[in-house]
Amino acid sequence: MTKLLPLVGLVLAAALGVAQTPRPGLAQQLRASHWQKRVLLIGAPTAGQADFQRQQKLLAAVPGQLQERDLVVLELPYDQLSAADRQYWTRELKQSLTGFSVVLIGKDGGVKRTETQPLPVADLFGTVDKMPMRRQEARRPKK
């Protein structure tokens, strides 16, 4: 039933004459995050793929730690991507559309880590916590 909700919302919005705001493209989302957020991209052929779901579960257990590290997660089932997003994924990020991938993007916009297996949160946070910008953030007093 939950798979139908977006479709129902789309049909309802169309019937009411409400404009749907398209989701920004991957390149646009990454540009918007530049110097603001770290981004973890999770890609797989479908949202039902086992590694994709495993990565979701690992991250769902640590929302506070993701937030603390200014880390946003973008889930990218390839079968739901636009042609432009597929092209960005393959050409700019150099990732395949045939298997599972995790790509960590730093606040500077650079690729910091890629994996083809679910990334344990300890490994993810270890990578982030070694970044110079993250070390500076950790030294600053909390607001």
C-alpha positions in Angstrom: 0.0 0.0 0.0 2.8 2.4 0.8 4.1 2.1 -2.8 0.8 3.6 -4.0 0.8 6.6 -1.8 3.0 8.8 -4.0 0.9 7.8 -7.0 -2.3 8.6 -5.1 -0.9 12.0 -4.1 0.1 12.7 -7.7 -3.3 11.8 -9.0 -5.0 13.8 -6.2 -2.8 16.8 -6.9 -3.6 16.6 -10.6 -7.3 16.4 -9.9 -7.1 19.4 -7.7 -5.0 21.3 -10.1 -2.1 21.5 -7.6 1.4 21.7 -9.2 3.8 19.0 -8.2 7.3 20.3 -7.5 9.7 17.9 -9.2 12.5 16.5 -7.0 15.7 18.3 -7.8 18.2 16.3 -9.8 21.2 14.6 -8.3 23.7 17.2 -9.6 21.5 20.0 -8.2 21.1 18.3 -4.8 24.9 17.8 -4.5 25.5 21.4 -5.5 23.1 22.6 -2.8 24.9 20.4 -0.2 28.3 21.9 -1.2 30.1 23.2 1.9 26.9 22.6 3.9 26.4 18.8 4.2 28.2 15.6 3.6 26.2 13.3 1.4 26.0 9.5 1.4 24.6 8.2 -1.9 23.1 4.7 -1.8 22.5 3.2 -5.3 21.1 -0.1 -6.4 19.1 -1.5 -9.4 15.9 -1.4 -7.3 14.8 -0.4 -3.8 14.1 -4.0 -3.0 17.7 -5.1 -3.6 19.1 -6.9 -0.5 22.2 -4.7 0.0 20.2 -1.5 -0.5 17.8 -2.6 2.2 20.6 -3.7 4.5 22.3 -0.3 4.1 19.0 1.5 4.9 18.6 -0.6 8.1 22.2 0.2 9.2 21.7 3.9 8.8 18.2 4.0 10.3 19.7 2.8 13.6 21.9 5.9 13.9 20.0 9.1 12.9 21.5 11.2 15.6 25.0 10.3 14.6 24.3 11.1 10.9 22.9 14.5 11.9 25.8 15.2 14.2 28.2 14.7 11.2 26.1 16.9 8.9 25.5 13.7 6.8 22.5 13.4 4.6 21.5 10.2 2.8 20.2 10.1 -0.7 18.7 6.8 -1.8 19.0 6.2 -5.6 17.2 3.1 -6.9 18.4 3.2 -10.5 15.0 2.2 -11.8 13.6 5.4 -10.4 16.3 7.8 -11.6 15.8 10.3 -14.4 18.0 10.0 -17.5 20.1 13.0 -16.3 20.6 11.4 -12.9 21.7 8.1 -14.4 24.1 10.0 -16.6 25.5 11.9 -13.6 25.8 8.6 -11.6 27.8 6.9 -14.4 29.8 9.7 -15.9 30.6 12.1 -13.0 30.6 9.7 -10.1 31.9 6.8 -12.2 29.4 4.3 -10.8 27.7 1.3 -12.5 24.0 1.0 -12.9 24.1 -2.8 -12.5 25.1 -3.3 -8.8 25.0 -1.8 -5.3 27.1 1.2 -4.6 27.7 3.5 -1.7 29.4 6.8 -2.4 30.5 9.3 0.3 30.7 12.9 -0.8 32.5 15.4 1.4 31.4 18.9 2.1 34.0 20.0 -0.5 32.0 18.0 -3.1 34.7 15.4 -3.6 34.2 11.7 -3.5 35.7 10.4 -0.2 34.8 6.7 -0.3 33.0 4.2 -2.6 32.0 0.7 -1.7 30.1 -2.1 -3.5 28.9 -3.7 -0.3 26.9 -2.2 2.6 29.1 0.1 4.6 29.1 -0.5 8.3 28.3 2.7 10.2 31.6 2.4 12.2 33.5 2.4 9.0 31.4 5.3 7.6 31.9 7.4 10.7 35.6 6.5 10.9 36.1 7.9 7.4 34.1 11.0 8.2 35.7 11.6 11.6 39.2 11.6 10.0 38.3 14.4 7.6 40.0 17.7 8.4 36.8 19.7 8.3 35.1 17.2 10.6 37.9 17.4 13.1 37.5 21.2 13.2 33.8 20.8 13.7 34.3 18.4 16.5 36.6 20.9 18.3 34.0 23.7 18.2 31.8 24.2 21.2 28.3 22.9 20.9 25.5 25.5 20.4 
